[in-house]
Each structure stands twice: as C-alpha cells, then as structure tokens.
Amino acid sequence: MEKHFELTEDFKINIFGVKLLRIKCTKKCRYAEIGDLGGWVEKEENLFGDAWVFGNAKVFGNAEVSGNAEVSGNAEVFGNAKVFGNAKVFGNAKVFGNAKVSGNAEVSGNAEVSGNAWVSGNAEVSGDAEVSGNAWVFGNAWVFGNADYCCFQSFGSIGRTTTIFREKENKIKIKCGCFSGTLEEFEKRVEMTHGDNKSGREYRAIIDVIKVKFDLL
C-alpha cells in the first residue's frame, strides 16, 4: 500500500536517545491534506493505513499505528505497542510494551497502557490510570483512574488473569479467561465450576476484594 506520508529532515532526539523525524502528508488521508505536517516517528514502519500522528505526539521503536487510529497531543506510543482500528491516544498518555489499543477505544490524560494489556471496544482509559500486565479492558469500560480498575494475575487452576473495571453508568465488569460478565454472574460461575476447591477459595477471596475496592459492601 502506498504510503501517505514522508519523513522530513526536521528531527528531535527523545529522552531515550532515539532520533525522531517529523512526518509530512504526501497523499490526502482521513486526517491530513497534502503538505500538512504531522507529529514524530522513528521510521516509516511506525505508521500505516490512514492513521496519523499529530503535533508533538511520538511513535517509535517497533510500535505500529494503523487503520484509522490517531495519536495526538503529547502522547507516546513505543516498544512493540499497537494502536489500530479507530482508536485514539492523546493528551499525555503512553502506550508501550506489547500493549494494544483498538476498536473505538480512547486512552488519554496521563494514562498508561503497558505490558500485554489490551484496551478495546468503546473503552475509555484516562486520568492517572495504569492498565498493565495481561489486563483486558474492553466494551463500555470507563477507567478514569486506578480506583476504576484492578487486575489479579496467576490465580485459578491454570493461572488466569482476572480483570475488573468500571463501565459507564457505574457498572462493574469482570473478564476472566473466556468469562465476561457482572460480579453476580462471576460468583455463580465460580460456585458452579470450582465449588469449595482451592481455585474456588482463591476466586471468592478476589470477589471479596472487588467488593471492598468498588464500594459494593
């Protein structure tokens, strides 16, 4: 696919010592007209499709921004991170490691998405939230800080990751392996699947912590 931008000679060195080049639109795309200057990338392989990097935003390392994605403000996408679909990363947000942001998801403010975390669907992650590890925040998630999200890793019979987050309308959603549902549904699934075995006791302890963290008692 023909690239819609070129690398200019305008450059800056970031805090990691990486040389970043400003991009310039060479083919009209979703967000830019021919001749428009954009943000900063390390190499052509950082940007694909109709995606665009704006202003002071930076994409480097092996990171990829593709589809109709936008990276703007002072946001940074780096490492092996991928931002795609109609996703937006803006403000002072950072997406790095092996993290993914996809769908119509938005990451903004001072939020960080890292590790193997995946933010997708219509999820919004902002404020000072830090989504990391193997967490998966999706659907109508509305995570505006660490009070709206938590993650338990290496629990259960096969060491699953259990992610809990607040949705719009103040609902609580749980993702654990192939399970996705409410706290009440999760409690029923634990009882049905594990009963009073060790995994069941672990998950019930997690449920107690969830109730305290999200003021459900």
C-alpha positions in Angstrom: 0.0 0.0 0.0 1.3 3.4 -1.0 2.4 5.5 2.0 0.5 8.7 2.7 3.4 10.5 4.3 7.1 11.1 4.1 9.8 11.7 6.6 11.1 15.2 6.7 14.6 16.4 7.7 13.1 18.1 10.8 14.2 15.9 13.7 14.5 15.7 17.5 16.2 13.4 19.9 13.9 12.0 22.6 14.8 11.1 26.2 15.8 7.6 25.1 18.3 8.9 22.6 16.1 7.9 19.7 16.1 10.2 16.6 12.5 11.1 15.6 11.5 12.7 12.3 8.5 14.8 11.6 6.1 13.4 9.1 4.5 15.3 6.1 1.4 14.2 4.3 2.0 13.3 0.6 -1.4 11.8 -0.1 -4.7 13.0 1.2 -5.9 10.8 4.0 -8.6 10.8 6.7 -6.8 13.4 8.9 -4.4 15.3 6.7 -4.2 17.1 3.4 -1.2 17.0 1.1 1.6 19.2 2.6 0.3 19.1 6.2 2.9 18.4 8.8 2.3 15.9 11.5 4.0 14.5 14.6 7.1 12.5 15.1 8.1 8.9 14.2 11.3 7.0 14.2 10.8 5.2 10.9 8.2 4.6 8.1 7.2 1.3 9.6 5.6 3.1 12.6 2.7 4.3 10.6 0.2 2.6 8.2 -3.2 2.9 6.6 -5.0 6.2 7.1 -3.6 6.6 10.6 -2.0 9.8 11.6 0.3 11.2 14.3 -0.3 14.9 15.2 1.6 17.7 16.7 4.0 16.7 19.5 3.0 13.1 19.6 5.7 10.5 19.1 5.7 6.9 17.8 8.9 4.9 17.9 10.6 1.6 18.5 8.7 -1.2 16.8 5.4 0.4 17.6 2.7 0.5 14.9 -0.2 2.9 14.4 -2.5 1.8 11.7 -6.1 1.7 10.4 -7.9 5.0 11.2 -6.1 5.4 14.5 -4.9 8.8 15.8 -2.1 9.7 18.1 -2.0 13.3 19.2 -1.2 15.9 21.9 1.9 14.8 23.8 1.1 11.1 23.6 3.8 8.5 23.0 3.4 5.0 21.5 6.6 2.9 21.6 8.1 -0.5 22.3 6.1 -3.2 20.5 2.8 -1.4 21.1 0.0 -1.4 18.5 -2.7 1.2 18.1 -5.3 0.4 15.4 -8.9 0.5 14.3 -10.4 3.8 15.2 -8.5 4.1 18.4 -7.3 7.4 19.8 -4.3 8.0 22.1 -3.9 11.6 23.2 -3.1 14.0 26.0 0.0 12.8 27.9 -1.0 9.2 27.5 1.6 6.4 26.9 1.1 3.1 25.3 4.1 0.8 25.4 5.5 -2.7 25.9 3.3 -5.2 24.0 0.1 -3.3 24.7 -2.7 -2.9 22.2 -5.4 -0.2 21.8 -8.1 -1.0 19.2 -11.7 -0.6 18.2 -13.1 2.8 19.2 -11.1 2.9 22.4 -9.5 6.1 23.8 -6.5 6.5 26.0 -5.9 10.0 27.3 -4.9 12.2 30.2 -1.8 10.8 32.0 -2.9 7.2 31.5 -0.5 4.4 30.7 -1.3 1.1 29.0 1.6 -1.3 29.1 2.7 -4.9 29.3 0.4 -7.2 27.4 -2.6 -5.2 28.2 -5.4 -4.6 25.6 -7.8 -1.8 25.6 -10.6 -2.3 23.1 -14.2 -1.7 22.1 -15.6 1.6 23.3 -13.4 1.7 26.4 -12.1 4.9 27.8 -8.9 4.9 29.9 -7.8 8.3 31.2 -6.7 10.3 34.2 -3.8 8.7 36.0 -5.0 5.1 35.3 -2.4 2.4 34.7 -3.6 -0.6 32.8 -0.8 -3.2 32.6 0.1 -6.9 32.8 -2.3 -9.2 30.9 -5.3 -7.0 31.7 -8.0 -6.6 29.1 -10.2 -3.6 29.4 -13.0 -3.5 26.8 -16.6 -2.8 25.9 -18.0 0.3 27.6 -15.2 0.5 30.2 -14.8 3.9 31.8 -11.5 3.9 33.7 -10.6 7.4 34.9 -8.1 6.3 37.5 -6.8 3.3 39.4 -9.9 3.3 41.6 -11.9 2.2 38.5 -9.7 -0.8 37.6 -7.8 -3.7 39.1 -6.2 -6.9 37.9 -5.4 -10.3 39.6 -2.8 -12.4 37.8 -1.9 -16.1 38.1 -5.0 -17.2 40.0 -7.2 -20.3 39.5 -6.3 -23.8 38.3 -4.3 -22.5 35.2 -3.1 -19.2 36.4 -5.6 -17.0 34.6 -5.7 -13.2 34.7 -8.9 -11.6 36.2 -9.5 -8.1 35.1 -12.1 -5.9 36.8 -13.1 -2.4 35.6 -15.9 0.1 35.9 -18.2 0.7 33.0 -20.3 3.7 32.1 -23.4 4.0 34.4 -21.1 2.8 37.2 -21.5 -0.9 36.4 -18.7 -3.4 37.2 -17.4 -5.8 34.5 -15.2 -8.8 35.1 -13.1 -10.6 32.5 -11.5 -14.0 33.4 -10.4 -16.3 30.7 -13.5 -16.9 28.5 -15.8 -15.5 31.1 -17.1 -11.9 30.7 -19.9 -10.6 32.9 -21.1 -9.0 36.1 -19.9 -9.7 39.6 -23.0 -11.6 40.4 -22.5 -13.8 37.2 -18.9 -14.3 38.2 -19.9 -15.5 41.7 -22.3 -18.0 40.2 -19.7 -19.2 37.7 -17.1 -19.7 40.4 -19.5 -21.7 42.5 -20.6 -23.9 39.6 -17.1 -24.5 38.2 -15.0 -24.8 41.4 -17.2 -25.2 44.4 -15.0 -25.2 47.5 -11.7 -26.4 45.9 -8.6 -24.3 46.1 -9.4 -22.3 42.9 -12.9 -21.6 44.2 -11.5 -20.3 47.5 -9.0 -18.1 45.6 -11.7 -16.6 43.4 -14.0 -16.0 46.4 -11.2 -14.1 48.0 -10.8 -12.0 44.8 -14.6 -11.3 44.9 -14.3 -10.0 48.5 -11.5 -7.7 47.5 -13.6 -6.5 44.5 -16.5 -5.6 46.8 -14.2 -3.6 49.0 -12.4 -1.8 46.2 -15.5 -0.8 44.4 -17.6 0.0 47.5 -20.1 -2.8 46.9 -20.5 -3.9 50.5 
